[in-house]
Amino acid sequence: MIRVYKYLKKEEYAQKMINEWEIRIGTLSEYREIEDESRADNHEGEKITSTYFDKEEVISNKQDREKQTCFENSNISYQEGTVKILAGTTLQKNESILDAYIYSTSKTYSKKLKEKRWDFCVEIFDIEKFTNILQQHLYELWHIYENSWSYWEIKYIWHAHDARNQIEPSGERLKDTQYANEAELRFRFIPILKKDGITIVHSRNEKGSFSFPSNHDSIKLEPLIIKCQDLNSCCRII
């Protein structure tokens, strides 16, 4: 059975999680901006893919880009429906996902890590029950879509990659190598996004992935503090 660990700064937080069923759910945007250097990662949820052109290439492009300034003083030119890329050019593509509710845990229990950065640790010994309790409560409070949660192990291989390396994970599954000792297993919950009190219409493909209109990618979520009954049936302080 998979067990994961939640490191906490104060005993108060650990006791509230076990005795009062209170839990705090963070956000991607929060971890981009947080001041604590041991947790802050300015590129949370991002992947930067670089493509190097060792020879000149001409790519068809039907859009009128003559007035766009992104090609000025560069090795890229637009002419008659094509984009010409000169040899020696490196192009970068930034993938940045929408904000989401996340809950970060660690796959490893380490006294050294706890003593260096944290004070207390909660062991989640029944991960299936824990996630069922959490996602159901978030759904009932209308914070997330039903059955829209997932979890995965973070890959510590930087955010910037060469396209030739064929890095498959999206930016939300990547972190810089300096955080590798955290051995993070992350839970992600798809939020019900709202703007000016109106729910934003989303689409969901056959694989269950959600997408929202691109003009809403700047919406930031606030962390949640909620009470989920019976958390103590799957967690304990160690």
C-alpha positions as CSV (number, residue, x, y, z in Angstrom):
1,M,0.0,0.0,0.0
2,I,1.3,3.4,-0.9
3,R,2.0,5.7,2.0
4,V,2.9,9.4,1.6
5,Y,4.0,12.1,4.1
6,K,2.9,15.7,4.6
7,Y,5.6,17.9,6.3
8,L,4.2,20.8,8.3
9,K,5.8,23.8,9.9
10,K,3.7,23.9,13.1
11,E,2.2,21.3,15.5
12,E,-1.0,23.3,15.3
13,Y,-1.5,22.4,11.6
14,A,-0.8,18.7,12.2
15,Q,-3.2,18.6,15.2
16,K,-5.9,20.3,13.3
17,M,-5.5,17.9,10.4
18,I,-5.8,14.9,12.7
19,N,-8.2,16.1,15.5
20,E,-10.3,18.7,13.8
21,W,-10.3,17.3,10.2
22,E,-9.0,20.6,8.9
23,I,-6.8,20.6,5.8
24,R,-5.2,23.3,3.7
25,I,-5.3,23.0,-0.1
26,G,-2.7,25.1,-1.9
27,T,-2.6,26.4,-5.5
28,L,0.0,26.4,-8.3
29,S,0.1,30.2,-8.3
30,E,0.8,30.3,-4.6
31,Y,3.9,28.1,-5.0
32,R,5.2,30.3,-7.8
33,E,5.1,33.3,-5.5
34,I,5.7,31.9,-2.0
35,E,8.7,33.5,-0.2
36,D,9.9,30.3,1.4
37,E,12.9,29.3,-0.8
38,S,12.6,25.6,0.1
39,R,9.2,25.5,-1.6
40,A,9.2,28.4,-4.1
41,D,9.5,27.5,-7.7
42,N,8.8,30.4,-10.1
43,H,8.2,28.0,-12.9
44,E,5.6,25.8,-11.3
45,G,3.3,24.4,-13.9
46,E,5.6,25.5,-16.8
47,K,7.7,23.7,-19.4
48,I,10.0,25.6,-21.8
49,T,10.8,23.7,-24.9
50,S,13.7,24.9,-27.1
51,T,14.1,23.9,-30.8
52,Y,17.5,24.6,-32.5
53,F,17.6,25.0,-36.3
54,D,21.0,23.9,-37.6
55,K,20.0,24.8,-41.2
56,E,17.7,27.3,-42.8
57,E,14.0,26.3,-42.9
58,V,10.9,27.9,-44.5
59,I,7.6,27.2,-42.8
60,S,4.2,27.9,-44.3
61,N,2.2,30.4,-42.3
62,K,-1.1,31.8,-43.5
63,Q,-1.4,34.5,-40.8
64,D,-0.4,38.1,-41.6
65,R,2.6,38.5,-39.3
66,E,4.2,41.5,-41.0
67,K,3.1,43.9,-38.3
68,Q,4.2,41.7,-35.4
69,T,7.3,42.9,-33.5
70,C,8.4,39.5,-32.4
71,F,10.4,39.0,-35.6
72,E,12.3,42.4,-35.4
73,N,16.1,42.1,-35.0
74,S,15.9,38.3,-35.1
75,N,16.8,35.5,-37.5
76,I,13.2,35.0,-38.4
77,S,11.5,36.8,-41.3
78,Y,7.9,36.7,-42.7
79,Q,7.4,36.9,-46.5
80,E,4.4,35.9,-48.7
81,G,2.7,33.5,-46.3
82,T,5.9,31.8,-45.0
83,V,8.2,32.2,-42.1
84,K,11.9,31.8,-42.9
85,I,14.1,30.7,-40.0
86,L,17.8,31.1,-40.5
87,A,20.4,28.5,-39.5
88,G,21.6,28.9,-35.9
89,T,18.2,30.0,-34.6
90,T,16.8,28.7,-31.4
91,L,13.0,29.0,-30.8
92,Q,11.4,28.6,-27.4
93,K,7.8,27.5,-26.7
94,N,6.4,28.1,-23.2
95,E,3.7,25.8,-21.9
96,S,1.9,27.1,-18.9
97,I,-1.2,25.5,-17.5
98,L,-4.1,27.1,-15.7
99,D,-4.0,27.5,-12.0
100,A,-5.2,24.5,-10.0
101,Y,-5.7,23.3,-6.5
102,I,-2.8,21.1,-5.4
103,Y,-1.9,19.1,-2.4
104,S,1.8,18.2,-2.1
105,T,3.1,15.2,-0.2
106,S,6.4,13.3,-0.2
107,K,6.9,9.6,-1.0
108,T,9.7,9.4,1.6
109,Y,9.8,9.9,5.3
110,S,13.1,11.6,6.3
111,K,14.0,12.7,9.8
112,K,16.8,14.8,8.2
113,L,14.4,16.6,5.9
114,K,11.9,17.2,8.7
115,E,14.5,18.6,11.0
116,K,16.1,20.8,8.4
117,R,12.9,22.4,6.9
118,W,9.9,21.4,8.9
119,D,8.7,20.5,12.4
120,F,6.0,17.9,12.1
121,C,5.0,15.1,9.7
122,V,1.7,13.5,9.1
123,E,1.7,10.1,7.5
124,I,-1.2,9.4,5.1
125,F,-1.4,5.6,5.4
126,D,-4.5,5.0,3.3
127,I,-4.0,7.2,0.2
128,E,-7.2,5.9,-1.6
129,K,-9.4,6.8,1.3
130,F,-7.7,10.1,1.8
131,T,-8.2,11.2,-1.8
132,N,-11.8,10.0,-1.8
133,I,-12.6,12.0,1.3
134,L,-10.9,15.1,-0.1
135,Q,-12.2,15.1,-3.6
136,Q,-15.8,14.4,-2.5
137,H,-15.7,17.3,0.0
138,L,-14.2,19.7,-2.5
139,Y,-16.9,18.7,-5.0
140,E,-19.8,19.1,-2.5
141,L,-18.5,22.6,-1.7
142,W,-18.5,23.3,-5.5
143,H,-14.8,24.0,-5.7
144,I,-13.9,21.3,-8.2
145,Y,-15.5,19.2,-10.9
146,E,-16.6,15.6,-10.0
147,N,-13.9,13.0,-10.5
148,S,-11.5,15.6,-11.8
149,W,-8.5,14.8,-9.5
150,S,-5.3,13.0,-10.3
151,Y,-2.0,12.4,-8.7
152,W,1.5,11.7,-9.9
153,E,5.2,11.7,-9.0
154,I,7.1,14.9,-9.8
155,K,10.0,14.5,-12.2
156,Y,13.1,16.6,-11.2
157,I,14.6,17.3,-14.6
158,W,14.3,21.1,-14.9
159,H,11.6,23.1,-16.7
160,A,13.6,23.9,-19.9
161,H,14.2,21.1,-22.4
162,D,15.5,20.6,-25.9
163,A,12.7,19.4,-28.2
164,R,15.0,16.6,-29.5
165,N,14.9,15.0,-26.1
166,Q,11.1,14.3,-26.4
167,I,10.3,15.2,-22.9
168,E,6.6,14.0,-22.5
169,P,5.4,15.2,-19.1
170,S,3.6,18.5,-19.0
171,G,4.9,21.4,-17.0
172,E,2.8,20.6,-14.0
173,R,4.8,17.3,-13.5
174,L,8.2,19.0,-13.6
175,K,10.3,20.7,-11.0
176,D,13.9,21.9,-10.9
177,T,16.5,19.4,-9.7
178,Q,17.3,21.4,-6.5
179,Y,14.0,20.1,-5.0
180,A,14.7,16.4,-5.8
181,N,15.1,15.4,-2.1
182,E,11.5,16.2,-1.5
183,A,10.4,13.2,-3.6
184,E,7.0,14.8,-4.2
185,L,3.8,13.0,-5.0
186,R,1.3,15.7,-6.0
187,F,-2.5,15.7,-6.0
188,R,-4.2,18.0,-8.5
189,F,-7.8,19.1,-8.5
190,I,-9.4,20.8,-11.5
191,P,-11.1,24.0,-10.2
192,I,-14.5,25.4,-11.1
193,L,-13.2,28.7,-12.5
194,K,-15.3,31.8,-12.1
195,K,-14.9,35.4,-13.3
196,D,-17.1,38.2,-11.9
197,G,-19.3,35.6,-10.3
198,I,-19.9,33.7,-13.5
199,T,-18.7,30.1,-14.0
200,I,-16.4,29.8,-17.0
201,V,-17.5,27.3,-19.6
202,H,-15.0,24.5,-20.1
203,S,-14.6,21.6,-22.5
204,R,-13.6,18.0,-21.6
205,N,-12.1,15.6,-24.2
206,E,-12.6,11.8,-24.4
207,K,-9.6,11.3,-22.1
208,G,-11.1,13.4,-19.4
209,S,-8.8,16.4,-19.8
210,F,-10.2,19.8,-19.1
211,S,-9.5,23.0,-21.2
212,F,-10.7,26.5,-20.7
213,P,-10.7,29.6,-23.0
214,S,-7.2,31.0,-23.3
215,N,-8.3,34.5,-22.3
216,H,-8.9,33.1,-18.8
217,D,-5.4,31.8,-18.2
218,S,-4.6,34.6,-15.8
219,I,-7.2,33.7,-13.2
220,K,-5.6,33.0,-9.8
221,L,-7.1,30.8,-7.2
222,E,-7.0,31.4,-3.4
223,P,-5.8,28.5,-1.2
224,L,-8.6,26.6,0.6
225,I,-9.0,25.7,4.3
226,I,-11.7,23.1,4.6
227,K,-12.8,20.4,7.1
228,C,-13.1,16.9,5.9
229,Q,-14.7,14.5,8.3
230,D,-12.8,11.3,9.2
231,L,-9.3,12.4,7.9
232,N,-8.0,10.8,11.1
233,S,-9.1,7.4,9.8
234,C,-6.4,7.6,7.2
235,C,-3.7,9.8,8.7
236,R,-1.5,10.0,11.8
237,I,1.2,12.2,13.2
238,I,4.7,10.6,13.3
